[in-house]
Structure formats: C-alpha cells, structure tokens
C-alpha cells in the first residue's frame, strides 16, 4: 500500500500520543520507538519507512577505504531513499559511534526525504539540528560509524528502538518522539486520530475552564456528547 496524500495530511496534524492510543485499541502495544529524541523541533514528520541495518563492525571490512565502494550500503541507501520516505536506521541501540553525519543527512534532505530516525547517534549533531528536515537520534556521537557499525542491508525489516519496522510502514514523528504504523492500518488510524484530537481539544478547553474529568474523559456522562457536538459546531471543528 502507498501512503495517500490525504492520510499524510491527517497524520501531520495528530500527536504520537494520540496515535499510540488509537493503536492500543487495536491491540498494538509496541509502536513507540524508544530512547530517541528530535534534534530540531518543528512540524510532524510523516513518511513511509526506507531502512538501513547495521551489524557490529569487523576490522577487516570496515576500514576508511570501504567508503570508496559505490555499493557501500550506507552510501547506497542514502542515494536510493525515495522522495517523501523516512530513512530509518537500525544501529542496535548503540550510540557509541555515529549512524550518520551532517553530509549524509543533508543529502537525504536534498533528495526530498521526510526525515531520518536512528536508535544510535548522529555526529555533527548541532549542524543537523539546524537543518529543516526532522531528525531523531539517541544522543550525539562523534566517532565514525566504521568504528562500531557495518552497514549490511537496505530496505529489509529492522529493529529500531525496540520496535519492528518493515519497509513501507508509516513513520510519524512529533516533538515527543516517533511511532511506527503498519501500512495497512494507516488510513483508518489517521481518521480516528483526527477525531480523537478534536475531542481532546474540547476536553482540554473544558478542563482549563474548571470542569472535572469525571464523566468528561472518557465521555460517560450522556450530556458530554451533546455539549461536545454543540462546541464542535460553534468552533467549526
């Protein structure tokens, strides 16, 4: 399945918190990528996963000369990442060496990628933070990836931050973190998340005005639904 422009637009407007709740209703408990943070706050990141997998480096294979090989999986993966995709890197949750640096992240940005996520670290992290493309990592890491990581596979299923990520899954990131949605659920989850967001905006406004959450959130009081409907009409929501 391909992510539609309509679903992409909806996912740009909802939070990862709301998405995790919508997915929990469907039985999914492990979709929030652990221990990653955004370098550059801004609008949501939404795109289909294009993946890179690292295994531990080996000294006879991962010398600096390996970068000269045009088939080097890290470089090749960056060059082949499709426009609108999110480049997701399985670094085995090891941030002791960089997953990538500013030059490669800038290349992804120039190719039109929607963002980049690693459960490892980035080098040149201040420069990456200054870019307009959403970028997520565990922590800054100056050493070259070759000291710890061997790039071995492009666009295969991976683990990232303890979450299974399959090529084509839909990654949504906000300023809190990143969730991974199975592609076949993206449309319906986006629709539900938009509706949940409208209701939670109403609830927050009521709570800010002094209302109790009992009977309001969840809306077990029958009057809540009537009052929400009136609020929604009045606010054009």
N, C-alpha and C positions, 0 to 999 in steps of 0.2 A: 504494500500500500504506500502511496505517496502522500505526504502532508499537504493538505489543501491550503490555499491562501486564506480561506475563511477560518479554518481551525487555527492556523498560525496566528491570525489576528486576535482570536479569542484568547489564546494562551499567552499572548503578550500582555493581557490585562488582568491576569489572576496570579495569586501568590503560590509559592511552593507549599505553604502550609495548607491552603485550601485544596490543592491537588492531592496531597498525602491523605487528607480526609476522604476525598472522593474515591481514591484508590483503596483505602482501608474498607470502605463499604463493599468493595468488590473482592475482598479477601487478600489484598496485596499489602504486606507489612514492611517490605524491604525495598523501597524505591528511592530513598533519600541518600545521596552519595555522602558518605561520612568523611569528616575531617578535611573538607575543602572550603576555601573562602574566596570571595571575589576580590580581585585586586583593584577594580575600578567600578565604583557604584554607578548605576545608570538603569536604563530600561531593561526589561526582561530579555533574556537570551532564549530563542526558540529555534530548534532545527533538528534534523534527523542525524543520528549518530553515524560518524565515519571513524573507524577505530584504528589504533596502533597499539600493539602489545610488545612489552619488553620482557625479557628474561634476564637473569643475572649475567653480567659481563664476563667474558673469558679473555684472558690476556693475549692469546694467540690470534684472536679475531678482532679485538676492539682497540687497536692502535689508532692513532690520529689519522693514518693514511686510509683508514676504512671509509672516511668521508668522501674520498675521491671517487668512489664507486657510484656511478649514477643509479644503480639499483639498490643502494643503501636504503633499508626500509623506512627509516625515519624521514630522510630527504624525499624519497619517492612518495611516501604517504602524504607529506605536506603538499607536494606538487599536484597530487591527484585528488585532493579533498574537494568535493563538489561545492559549487556556489550554494549558499544557504544551509550547508551542513554544519554540525558541531564536531570538531576534531576532539575525540575522546581518547586519552592515553592511559593504558594500564601500566603503571610504574610499580606495581606490587606494594603500594603504600610506603614506598621507600623514597624519602626526600633527601637522602644524603648526597645525591648527585642530581643534576638538573634533568628534567624531562625534555626541555627545550629552552631557547633563549629568545631575546627580542627580535633577532633577524628572522627566525622561522615563524614566530607569531605574527610579525608584520607581514610576512609573505602570505600567511593564511588570511589576514585581514584584507590584503590587496586582491586576493582571489575571490573575495565576497563571502567568506565563511561567516557563519552566525556567531561563532565563539569557539573557545578551546577550554577543555577541562582535563586536569590530571590529578591523580591521587598522590603524585610526587610533588616536586618543587620546580619552580622556574628560576633560571639565572636571569640577570638583567631585570629583576622584578620592578624596580622603580620606573624603568623605561616602558615595560609592558603595562604598568598601571596608568601610564599617560596615554595609551592608545584608546581609540574609541570602541574597539571590539571587546565584548565581555570575555574575561579570562579568570579561571578558577584554579587554585592550587592549594597544597597543604601549607607550605612555607617557602621562603626564599632559599635558594640553594645554588651557590656559585660554581661548584665543580662541574666539569663537562660530563655529559651523560655517559661517555665512554668509560668512566671510572667505575660505574656500577651497573649500567644498563646495556643490554644487547637488543636492538630492535629486530624483531623476528617475524612479525606478521601484520599485515594490513587488512583492515575490514573483515576481521574474524570476530566471533564472540569473545568478550573480555570481561574481566572484573575491574571495576573502578570504585574505590572507596567502599568495598564490600558489597557492591551491587552488580548483578549481571547486566551487561549492556550488549545487546545484539545490534548488528548493523541495521540501520533503518528505524530503530527505536527513537522515540521523540524525547529529546532533552529539553527541559525547561529550567532556566536559572533565573533567580532574582537576587536581591541583595542579601538574602539569608542563606541561599545555597542552591543545590541542583537536584531535580528529580528526573527519573527515567521512566517514561511511559511506554508500555508495549504499543507498537504501531497500530494494531487493530482496535485498541481502546481509545486512541487519541481523540477522535471526533466526539464520542459520547461523553468522555470525561471533560473535555473542553466545554461542552454545552452545560453540563452540570456545574462545573466550577464557576462559570459566569453567573448562573442563577444563585449559587451559594454566596458569591461575592456581593451581589445586590442585597440579599437578605442580611448578610453580616454587616454591611454598611448601615442598614436600617437599625439593626440591633445596637451597634456601637453608638449611633446617634441617640437612641433611647437611653442607653446606659449613661452616656455623658450628660443627659438631662435628668438623671437621678433614678431611672427605672431599675427595678430588681431583675435579675436574670431568671428568676423562678417563673416558669410559665412563658417566658420570652425566648429563652435559648437553652434547650430546644422549645419550639412554639407549642407547648402542651395546652396553654390557655386558648380556647377557641377564639377569643377576641383578638388574639395576636395576629392571626392570619387576615382578619378583616381590616385591622388597623394597618398592617403591612401593605395590603392591597391599595388602601387609600393613600398611604405615603408614597408608594411607587408611582401612582398616577400623578400625584401632586408634583413629584420630582422628575417626571419624565424618564423613569427607570424601568 
